[in-house]
Amino acid sequence: MMRVMLFVGTNIAVLLLVNVILFIVQGVFHVRLGNYSSLLLMAAVFGMGGSFISLAISKWVAKRTTGAQVITEPRNESERWLLDTVRAEAQKAGIGMPEVAVYEAADMNAFATGMSRNNALVAVSTGLLQSMDRNQVQAVLGHEISHVANGDMVTMGLIQGVLNTFVIFFARIIGTLVDNALSGNRNSESNSGGFFYFIIVMVLQVALGFLASLIVMWFSRRREFRADAGGARLAGRDNMISALQRLAGNQGAQADLPKAIQAFGISDGGGLGRLTASHPPLEERIAALRAGAA
């Protein structure tokens, strides 16, 4: 789940900065709040831009957040096996060799991120390497390679960009209506609104952004089944099922991740807040793999 929440979290941070810039631009270029076509165009530029900036810096953010160390030269047999396995699976999936990294964490986790199929990062935790056998690790790597091969991050960037656009647009439309109602329409001819309008828009953007995140998480849950199927093709269905079963026996380890990136890992997506989970429950993923085999 690390892959998803890291992207969403970075996107939210970028979007907040974008909003400050957008208020300034609105004032400088005198974009009236009632000019809906101009506002929608500006929202699209900043909304899509914020999303793809998040995508472009996703590898850097992932490394900084987790402390992942990229393997440039293998220092031992385990790292050599890790590089060889990723290289073989990447070739089989038809993508360029991603960067391979290991980060210190007791929980069993892995993630993949990056700007494109040929410019990606695959990282695994030390806990995963220590707690799973190589067949299971190979399956987890196949799952992450499949995310890259399927273009999930780019697709998510497009979806998030469209949602950002509408969040920015409707937050300002609703904010204008609320501000005018509370001020007795004294601000109806304002170019950019006042401080109170700014606060209203920021609150609305958080609320609308949360609703938009539910759509992103729904999309993420659907893509997990496809990545599981890809992992089964690359590493064997039995190995993929075995890896998920191993994770199911270790539920709760996700709490060891930093809060901002908990949803980027590979653990269970059940329990509290099913709608906000980036992954389906592990039992559903295992059942889907078994149904596919049948």
TORMAR-949877 format. One record per residue (C-alpha): x, y, z. Coordinates in steps of 0.25 Angstrom, whole numbers, padded with zeros to 4 digits, always signed. Example, Ala and Ser with C-alpha at 12.3 -4.5 7.8 and 13.67 -1.06 7.14 Angstrom:
! residues 2
+0049-0018+0031
+0055-0004+0029
//
This chain:
! residues 294
+0000+0000+0000
+0012+0009+0001
+0012+0012-0014
-0002+0019-0013
-0002+0027+0000
+0012+0032-0003
+0006+0038-0016
-0007+0043-0010
+0001+0049+0001
+0011+0056-0008
+0000+0061-0017
-0008+0067-0005
+0005+0074-0001
+0007+0079-0015
-0007+0083-0017
-0007+0092-0004
+0005+0099-0009
-0002+0100-0023
-0014+0107-0016
-0006+0118-0010
+0001+0120-0024
-0013+0120-0030
-0019+0131-0021
-0007+0139-0025
-0008+0137-0040
-0023+0140-0039
-0020+0153-0033
-0009+0157-0043
-0016+0153-0055
-0030+0157-0050
-0037+0144-0053
-0051+0147-0048
-0058+0136-0040
-0070+0137-0048
-0062+0134-0061
-0064+0119-0060
-0057+0115-0073
-0045+0123-0069
-0045+0117-0055
-0047+0103-0060
-0035+0104-0070
-0027+0110-0058
-0031+0098-0049
-0028+0088-0060
-0014+0094-0062
-0011+0094-0047
-0019+0081-0044
-0012+0073-0054
+0001+0080-0052
+0001+0077-0037
-0002+0062-0040
+0009+0060-0049
+0019+0068-0041
+0015+0057-0030
+0018+0046-0040
+0031+0052-0045
+0037+0053-0031
+0031+0040-0026
+0044+0032-0026
+0051+0043-0018
+0040+0044-0008
+0040+0029-0006
+0055+0028-0004
+0055+0040+0006
+0042+0035+0014
+0047+0020+0015
+0062+0022+0015
+0063+0012+0004
+0077+0009-0001
+0078+0007-0016
+0086-0006-0019
+0097-0001-0029
+0107-0012-0027
+0102-0024-0019
+0109-0026-0006
+0105-0040-0003
+0098-0052-0009
+0085-0048-0004
+0086-0034-0012
+0091-0041-0024
+0079-0051-0024
+0070-0039-0022
+0076-0031-0034
+0076-0044-0043
+0061-0047-0039
+0056-0033-0042
+0064-0032-0055
+0058-0046-0060
+0044-0042-0056
+0045-0028-0063
+0050-0034-0076
+0039-0044-0075
+0029-0033-0073
+0035-0025-0084
+0039-0013-0076
+0053-0006-0074
+0061-0010-0062
+0056-0002-0050
+0065+0003-0038
+0065-0008-0027
+0065-0003-0012
+0065-0009+0002
+0060-0001+0014
+0061-0004+0029
+0047-0008+0034
+0043-0020+0043
+0030-0022+0035
+0028-0029+0022
+0026-0019+0012
+0030-0015-0003
+0026-0004-0012
+0028+0001-0026
+0027+0015-0031
+0033+0024-0043
+0029+0033-0054
+0029+0022-0065
+0030+0007-0068
+0045+0009-0071
+0048+0019-0060
+0043+0012-0047
+0048+0008-0033
+0045-0006-0026
+0048-0006-0012
+0046-0017-0001
+0048-0016+0014
+0058-0024+0022
+0047-0031+0029
+0041-0036+0016
+0054-0042+0012
+0056-0048+0026
+0042-0054+0028
+0039-0059+0014
+0045-0071+0006
+0051-0067-0007
+0039-0073-0015
+0030-0063-0007
+0039-0051-0009
+0040-0054-0024
+0024-0054-0024
+0024-0041-0017
+0034-0035-0026
+0026-0040-0038
+0014-0033-0032
+0021-0020-0031
+0027-0021-0045
+0013-0024-0050
+0009-0010-0045
+0020-0004-0053
+0017-0012-0065
+0002-0009-0064
+0005+0006-0063
-0003+0008-0051
+0005+0020-0046
+0003+0028-0059
-0012+0024-0059
-0013+0028-0045
-0006+0041-0048
-0017+0044-0059
-0028+0040-0050
-0023+0049-0038
-0020+0061-0048
-0035+0060-0053
-0040+0060-0039
-0030+0071-0034
-0036+0079-0045
-0050+0078-0041
-0047+0079-0026
-0040+0093-0029
-0051+0097-0038
-0063+0094-0029
-0056+0098-0016
-0055+0112-0022
-0069+0112-0028
-0076+0107-0015
-0066+0116-0007
-0071+0128-0015
-0085+0125-0012
-0083+0123+0003
-0074+0136+0004
-0084+0144-0004
-0096+0139+0005
-0089+0142+0018
-0084+0156+0013
-0097+0160+0007
-0091+0159-0007
-0081+0170-0004
-0070+0162-0010
-0078+0157-0022
-0070+0166-0031
-0057+0163-0025
-0046+0157-0033
-0040+0147-0023
-0048+0148-0010
-0043+0152+0003
-0036+0144+0015
-0049+0138+0019
-0052+0133+0005
-0038+0127+0005
-0041+0120+0018
-0054+0115+0012
-0048+0109+0000
-0037+0102+0008
-0047+0095+0016
-0055+0092+0004
-0043+0086-0003
-0039+0077+0009
-0054+0072+0009
-0055+0070-0006
-0041+0065-0007
-0045+0054+0003
-0056+0050-0005
-0047+0050-0018
-0037+0041-0010
-0048+0030-0009
-0049+0029-0024
-0034+0028-0024
-0034+0017-0014
-0045+0009-0021
-0037+0010-0034
-0025+0005-0026
-0032-0007-0020
-0037-0012-0034
-0022-0011-0039
-0017-0020-0028
-0025-0032-0033
-0018-0029-0047
-0004-0028-0040
-0006-0041-0033
-0010-0048-0046
+0003-0042-0052
+0011-0047-0040
+0005-0061-0042
+0009-0061-0057
+0024-0056-0053
+0026-0064-0041
+0016-0075-0041
+0002-0075-0035
+0005-0084-0024
+0016-0075-0020
+0007-0063-0021
-0003-0069-0012
+0007-0074-0002
+0013-0060-0001
-0001-0054+0002
-0004-0065+0012
+0009-0061+0019
+0005-0047+0019
-0009-0051+0025
-0002-0058+0036
+0005-0045+0040
-0006-0035+0040
-0003-0023+0048
+0011-0021+0043
+0006-0009+0035
+0006-0001+0048
+0021-0001+0047
+0021+0008+0035
+0021+0023+0036
+0007+0028+0035
+0008+0036+0023
+0012+0023+0015
+0004+0012+0021
-0005+0010+0009
+0007+0008+0000
+0011-0006+0005
+0006-0020+0002
-0002-0023+0015
-0017-0025+0017
-0027-0015+0013
-0039-0020+0022
-0043-0015+0035
-0046+0000+0038
-0050+0009+0027
-0052-0001+0015
-0055+0011+0006
-0042+0018+0009
-0033+0005+0008
-0024+0005-0004
-0024-0011-0004
-0035-0021-0003
-0034-0031+0008
-0024-0042+0007
-0034-0053+0007
-0041-0047-0005
-0028-0046-0013
-0025-0061-0010
-0039-0065-0014
-0038-0057-0027
-0024-0065-0030
-0030-0078-0027
-0043-0075-0035
-0033-0071-0047
-0026-0084-0045
-0039-0092-0045
//
